[in-house]
Amino acid sequence: MKNVMIIDDETQVLKALQRHLVRKNWRVIAFNNPETALDYAKYGVFPVVISDYRMPEMNGVDFLRQFNKTQPYSFKIMLSGQADIQAMGDAINIAEINRFLHKPWDNKQLAQEMEQGLIAFKQNMGQLQYLKKKTMTKAEFIQWNEKLLEQMSPGITKVRRNEMGWVEVE
């Protein structure tokens, strides 16, 4: 599953990224509108997302912050040709990006970062599955607790009631 979502308001950038990434066997879903991309993100899984920083409708920091709500384990890359120190700080601290690359980007570096991102995503998903297996459900916990109580004090978990509904004690 090598899906990547790309968001940039410049059509030429989207086309260039698509050409390069398709050659690297990525399934590219590209958007020039961040709102549309956020709607689409609710229905697919994207191990990697690449966002431009400066866009007219919404900047990349706000986009990725909202994207995190639906896909928190995705590897996030921000591209920018005009970013300042404040923008980079916001990208790291607010949008929780994994990489910040300057435009024009180096195709080889971008491909390496994306492959590392895919590996990180798969590791996160593996850890999540492991934790789900190790975590007891509420019903499992109650059953385990009752079994332990019964071993410590036989009969304590068995309540006997008379015909009036009162608890009988032996």
C-alpha positions in Angstrom: 0.0 0.0 0.0 2.2 2.8 -1.3 -0.5 5.6 -1.3 0.6 9.2 -1.1 -1.5 12.3 -0.9 -0.1 15.5 -2.4 -1.5 19.0 -1.8 -0.2 22.0 -3.6 -2.0 24.9 -5.3 0.5 24.9 -8.2 -0.6 22.5 -10.9 3.0 22.3 -12.3 4.3 21.1 -8.9 1.5 18.5 -8.6 2.3 17.2 -12.1 6.0 17.0 -11.5 5.6 15.2 -8.2 3.1 12.8 -9.8 5.4 12.0 -12.7 8.3 11.3 -10.4 6.3 9.3 -7.8 4.4 7.1 -10.2 7.8 6.0 -11.7 8.7 5.0 -8.1 5.6 2.8 -7.9 3.6 5.1 -5.7 -0.2 5.5 -6.1 -0.6 9.3 -6.1 -3.7 11.1 -5.1 -3.2 14.9 -5.8 -5.2 17.9 -4.8 -4.9 21.6 -5.4 -7.5 22.4 -2.7 -6.7 21.4 1.0 -10.4 21.3 2.0 -11.1 18.7 -0.7 -8.1 16.7 0.4 -9.3 16.7 4.0 -12.6 15.3 2.9 -11.0 12.6 0.8 -8.6 11.7 3.7 -11.6 10.4 5.7 -12.1 7.5 3.2 -8.6 6.3 2.4 -5.3 5.4 4.1 -2.2 7.5 3.3 1.1 6.3 4.7 2.7 9.5 3.3 1.3 13.0 2.8 3.1 15.9 1.1 1.8 19.4 1.5 2.9 22.8 0.3 3.3 25.4 3.0 1.8 28.4 1.2 -1.6 27.9 -0.3 -4.4 30.5 -0.7 -7.3 28.6 1.0 -5.3 27.2 3.9 -1.6 27.0 4.8 0.1 23.6 5.0 0.4 23.8 8.8 -3.3 24.1 9.3 -4.0 21.4 6.7 -1.6 18.9 8.3 -2.9 19.7 11.8 -6.4 18.8 10.6 -5.1 15.9 8.6 -3.6 14.5 11.8 -7.1 14.2 13.3 -8.0 11.5 10.8 -4.6 10.0 10.0 -2.3 10.5 12.9 0.2 7.8 11.9 0.9 9.2 8.4 4.4 10.4 7.6 4.1 14.1 6.9 6.4 16.0 4.5 6.1 19.7 4.0 7.5 21.4 0.9 8.1 25.2 0.6 10.0 27.6 -1.5 9.4 30.6 0.8 9.4 29.3 4.3 10.9 31.3 7.2 12.0 30.1 10.6 8.5 30.8 12.1 6.9 28.6 9.4 9.4 25.8 10.0 8.7 26.0 13.7 5.0 25.9 13.2 5.3 23.0 10.8 7.2 21.0 13.4 5.4 22.0 16.6 1.8 22.4 15.4 1.5 20.2 12.3 3.9 17.6 13.7 5.7 17.1 10.3 8.4 14.5 9.9 10.3 16.2 7.2 10.6 19.8 5.8 12.0 20.0 2.2 12.7 23.2 0.2 11.5 23.8 -3.3 12.9 22.9 -5.7 13.3 19.5 -4.1 15.8 16.8 -5.0 13.9 13.8 -6.4 16.4 11.3 -5.0 16.1 12.8 -1.5 12.3 12.9 -1.7 12.1 9.3 -2.8 14.4 8.3 0.1 12.3 10.3 2.6 9.1 8.7 1.3 10.5 5.2 1.6 11.6 5.9 5.2 8.2 7.3 5.8 6.5 4.1 4.5 8.7 2.0 6.8 7.9 4.3 9.8 4.1 4.0 9.0 4.3 0.2 8.8 6.1 0.1 12.1 3.5 2.3 13.7 0.7 0.2 12.4 2.5 -3.0 13.6 2.9 -1.5 17.1 -0.7 -0.4 17.1 -1.8 -4.0 16.2 0.4 -5.4 18.9 -1.0 -3.1 21.5 -4.6 -3.9 20.5 -3.8 -7.6 20.9 -2.3 -7.0 24.4 -5.0 -4.7 25.6 -7.9 -6.5 27.4 -11.4 -5.4 26.6 -13.6 -4.5 29.6 -15.4 -7.8 29.4 -12.1 -9.7 29.4 -10.9 -7.8 32.4 -14.0 -8.5 34.4 -13.8 -12.2 33.5 -10.1 -12.3 34.5 -10.8 -10.4 37.7 -13.7 -12.7 38.7 -11.6 -15.8 38.0 -8.8 -14.4 40.3 -11.3 -13.6 43.0 -12.8 -17.0 42.8 -9.3 -18.6 43.2 -8.6 -16.5 46.2 -12.0 -16.9 47.9 -14.1 -19.7 46.4 -17.8 -18.8 46.1 -17.3 -15.1 46.4 -18.4 -14.4 42.9 -21.5 -16.5 43.1 -24.5 -14.6 44.5 -27.4 -16.7 45.6 -30.8 -15.0 46.0 -34.0 -16.3 47.6 -37.4 -16.0 46.0 -37.8 -12.5 47.4 -34.6 -11.4 45.7 -32.6 -11.1 48.9 -29.0 -12.3 49.0 -28.5 -15.5 50.9 -25.4 -15.9 53.0 -24.3 -19.4 54.1 
